Amino acid sequence: MTLSASRLLTPGRFYLLAGLALLVLVAFPELASAQDSDAPVKKKNIIVHMIESVGWVFGPMLLAVSVCLVALIVLLALDLRMASVIPPGFVDEFTDTVNKRKFKEAFDLARNDPSFLGRILTAGMSRLQYGLEDAREASMNALESIKSDKEQKNNYTAVIASLGPMIGLVGTVYGMIESFMVLGASTSTPNASSLAEGISHALVVTLFGIGVSIPAIFFNAFFRNRITKITMDVGHIADDLLTQMYHNSKKPAAPTPAAPPTPGGSAAAAPPVAPR
């Protein structure tokens, strides 16, 4: 019986149950402080208390910043997917088309593809008639343009990462001013409830500001590294494909097959040219 119980309670399940118990205690702290049945003390839920303490000014402000952060994360995650950068099967299809010397079809294939690789190849192939180096320069310029666009979007996550603590700091100062106003207005012992409201507002706004800033810092670094890796990979692949297309275009065309023999069994001989 003891052996079967130890098998059922694996370390993974133990940590899961412990995490769920901790979540319940945080969400419902009144369960952790059981009082005597004669005089029960009802405690306010900490999450409800924080929502009430953040206020009607800083609450919508932090909510709007959080929504912007989530939208930026989703947008960058969709843009920087590998399927959006290098479509599956595109490289093989493009290589096969170029090897068959169907250069017009290869150009149409790249032009009709909205991916990073398709846009870069289109820019390079449009200048391939002026030489390989000119085509490489045009493709690298297109790559830098795409990289700059994604970096500009990612910079807004860095702005939010800096904006969150600043909003929290303003809320802290505002809450402390409210508390000192209560202290200054009271001639006797200040009202503890009114004093606690200002302090709670200061701490909750600071907490929410830091809570917005932490994921913004993480995703800013994540997407920055992702953009660097993707641009390097796409640049190398585009350069290889452009080089392959350039050298294939310089190769002589394959000889046309000989004319079929005549029904008499031998090829028709050219008529002799009469001497002048």
Contacts in CASP RR format, 6 or more apart in sequence:
PFRMAT RR
TARGET T0000
AUTHOR 0000-0000-0000
METHOD contacts of the structure
MODEL  1
MTLSASRLLTPGRFYLLAGLALLVLVAFPELASAQDSDAPVKKKNIIVHM
IESVGWVFGPMLLAVSVCLVALIVLLALDLRMASVIPPGFVDEFTDTVNK
RKFKEAFDLARNDPSFLGRILTAGMSRLQYGLEDAREASMNALESIKSDK
EQKNNYTAVIASLGPMIGLVGTVYGMIESFMVLGASTSTPNASSLAEGIS
HALVVTLFGIGVSIPAIFFNAFFRNRITKITMDVGHIADDLLTQMYHNSK
KPAAPTPAAPPTPGGSAAAAPPVAPR
24 31 0 8 1.000
25 31 0 8 1.000
25 32 0 8 1.000
26 46 0 8 1.000
27 45 0 8 1.000
27 46 0 8 1.000
27 47 0 8 1.000
28 45 0 8 1.000
29 43 0 8 1.000
29 45 0 8 1.000
29 46 0 8 1.000
30 42 0 8 1.000
30 43 0 8 1.000
30 45 0 8 1.000
33 41 0 8 1.000
33 43 0 8 1.000
35 41 0 8 1.000
49 200 0 8 1.000
50 204 0 8 1.000
50 207 0 8 1.000
50 208 0 8 1.000
53 197 0 8 1.000
53 200 0 8 1.000
53 201 0 8 1.000
53 203 0 8 1.000
53 204 0 8 1.000
54 62 0 8 1.000
54 201 0 8 1.000
54 204 0 8 1.000
54 205 0 8 1.000
54 208 0 8 1.000
55 201 0 8 1.000
55 205 0 8 1.000
58 167 0 8 1.000
58 168 0 8 1.000
58 170 0 8 1.000
58 171 0 8 1.000
58 174 0 8 1.000
58 205 0 8 1.000
58 208 0 8 1.000
59 205 0 8 1.000
59 208 0 8 1.000
61 167 0 8 1.000
62 164 0 8 1.000
62 167 0 8 1.000
62 205 0 8 1.000
62 208 0 8 1.000
62 209 0 8 1.000
62 212 0 8 1.000
65 160 0 8 1.000
65 163 0 8 1.000
65 164 0 8 1.000
65 167 0 8 1.000
65 212 0 8 1.000
66 212 0 8 1.000
68 156 0 8 1.000
68 160 0 8 1.000
69 157 0 8 1.000
69 160 0 8 1.000
69 212 0 8 1.000
69 215 0 8 1.000
69 216 0 8 1.000
69 219 0 8 1.000
72 153 0 8 1.000
72 154 0 8 1.000
72 156 0 8 1.000
72 157 0 8 1.000
72 160 0 8 1.000
72 219 0 8 1.000
73 157 0 8 1.000
73 215 0 8 1.000
73 219 0 8 1.000
75 153 0 8 1.000
76 150 0 8 1.000
76 153 0 8 1.000
76 154 0 8 1.000
76 157 0 8 1.000
76 219 0 8 1.000
76 223 0 8 1.000
78 84 0 8 1.000
79 150 0 8 1.000
79 153 0 8 1.000
80 150 0 8 1.000
80 223 0 8 1.000
80 226 0 8 1.000
80 227 0 8 1.000
80 230 0 8 1.000
83 115 0 8 1.000
84 115 0 8 1.000
84 116 0 8 1.000
85 115 0 8 1.000
85 116 0 8 1.000
85 117 0 8 1.000
85 230 0 8 1.000
85 233 0 8 1.000
85 234 0 8 1.000
86 115 0 8 1.000
86 116 0 8 1.000
86 117 0 8 1.000
86 233 0 8 1.000
86 234 0 8 1.000
86 237 0 8 1.000
87 113 0 8 1.000
87 115 0 8 1.000
87 117 0 8 1.000
90 109 0 8 1.000
90 113 0 8 1.000
90 115 0 8 1.000
90 117 0 8 1.000
90 118 0 8 1.000
91 117 0 8 1.000
91 237 0 8 1.000
91 241 0 8 1.000
93 109 0 8 1.000
94 106 0 8 1.000
94 109 0 8 1.000
94 110 0 8 1.000
94 121 0 8 1.000
94 241 0 8 1.000
95 241 0 8 1.000
95 244 0 8 1.000
97 105 0 8 1.000
97 106 0 8 1.000
97 109 0 8 1.000
98 106 0 8 1.000
98 241 0 8 1.000
98 244 0 8 1.000
98 245 0 8 1.000
98 248 0 8 1.000
99 248 0 8 1.000
101 248 0 8 1.000
101 249 0 8 1.000
101 253 0 8 1.000
103 245 0 8 1.000
103 248 0 8 1.000
103 249 0 8 1.000
106 125 0 8 1.000
106 245 0 8 1.000
107 122 0 8 1.000
107 125 0 8 1.000
110 117 0 8 1.000
110 118 0 8 1.000
110 121 0 8 1.000
110 122 0 8 1.000
110 125 0 8 1.000
111 118 0 8 1.000
111 122 0 8 1.000
113 119 0 8 1.000
116 143 0 8 1.000
116 146 0 8 1.000
116 230 0 8 1.000
116 234 0 8 1.000
117 234 0 8 1.000
117 237 0 8 1.000
117 238 0 8 1.000
119 142 0 8 1.000
119 146 0 8 1.000
120 139 0 8 1.000
120 142 0 8 1.000
120 143 0 8 1.000
120 146 0 8 1.000
120 234 0 8 1.000
120 235 0 8 1.000
120 238 0 8 1.000
121 139 0 8 1.000
121 238 0 8 1.000
121 241 0 8 1.000
121 242 0 8 1.000
122 142 0 8 1.000
123 138 0 8 1.000
123 139 0 8 1.000
123 141 0 8 1.000
123 142 0 8 1.000
124 135 0 8 1.000
124 136 0 8 1.000
124 138 0 8 1.000
124 139 0 8 1.000
124 142 0 8 1.000
124 238 0 8 1.000
124 242 0 8 1.000
125 135 0 8 1.000
125 242 0 8 1.000
125 245 0 8 1.000
126 138 0 8 1.000
127 134 0 8 1.000
127 135 0 8 1.000
127 137 0 8 1.000
127 138 0 8 1.000
128 134 0 8 1.000
128 135 0 8 1.000
128 242 0 8 1.000
128 245 0 8 1.000
128 246 0 8 1.000
128 249 0 8 1.000
131 246 0 8 1.000
132 242 0 8 1.000
132 243 0 8 1.000
132 246 0 8 1.000
135 242 0 8 1.000
135 246 0 8 1.000
136 239 0 8 1.000
136 242 0 8 1.000
139 235 0 8 1.000
139 238 0 8 1.000
139 239 0 8 1.000
139 242 0 8 1.000
140 235 0 8 1.000
143 231 0 8 1.000
143 234 0 8 1.000
143 235 0 8 1.000
143 238 0 8 1.000
146 231 0 8 1.000
147 227 0 8 1.000
147 231 0 8 1.000
150 223 0 8 1.000
150 227 0 8 1.000
151 224 0 8 1.000
151 227 0 8 1.000
154 220 0 8 1.000
154 223 0 8 1.000
154 224 0 8 1.000
154 227 0 8 1.000
157 216 0 8 1.000
157 219 0 8 1.000
157 220 0 8 1.000
157 223 0 8 1.000
158 216 0 8 1.000
158 220 0 8 1.000
160 212 0 8 1.000
160 213 0 8 1.000
160 216 0 8 1.000
161 213 0 8 1.000
161 216 0 8 1.000
161 217 0 8 1.000
161 220 0 8 1.000
162 213 0 8 1.000
163 212 0 8 1.000
163 213 0 8 1.000
164 209 0 8 1.000
164 210 0 8 1.000
164 211 0 8 1.000
164 212 0 8 1.000
164 213 0 8 1.000
164 216 0 8 1.000
165 209 0 8 1.000
165 210 0 8 1.000
165 213 0 8 1.000
167 205 0 8 1.000
167 209 0 8 1.000
167 212 0 8 1.000
168 205 0 8 1.000
168 206 0 8 1.000
168 208 0 8 1.000
168 209 0 8 1.000
168 210 0 8 1.000
169 206 0 8 1.000
170 205 0 8 1.000
171 201 0 8 1.000
171 202 0 8 1.000
171 205 0 8 1.000
171 206 0 8 1.000
172 202 0 8 1.000
172 203 0 8 1.000
172 205 0 8 1.000
172 206 0 8 1.000
173 202 0 8 1.000
174 201 0 8 1.000
174 202 0 8 1.000
174 205 0 8 1.000
175 198 0 8 1.000
175 199 0 8 1.000
175 201 0 8 1.000
175 202 0 8 1.000
175 205 0 8 1.000
176 198 0 8 1.000
176 199 0 8 1.000
176 202 0 8 1.000
178 197 0 8 1.000
178 198 0 8 1.000
178 201 0 8 1.000
179 195 0 8 1.000
179 198 0 8 1.000
179 199 0 8 1.000
179 202 0 8 1.000
182 190 0 8 1.000
182 191 0 8 1.000
182 194 0 8 1.000
182 195 0 8 1.000
182 198 0 8 1.000
183 190 0 8 1.000
183 195 0 8 1.000
184 190 0 8 1.000
258 267 0 8 1.000
259 267 0 8 1.000
259 268 0 8 1.000
261 267 0 8 1.000
262 268 0 8 1.000
END
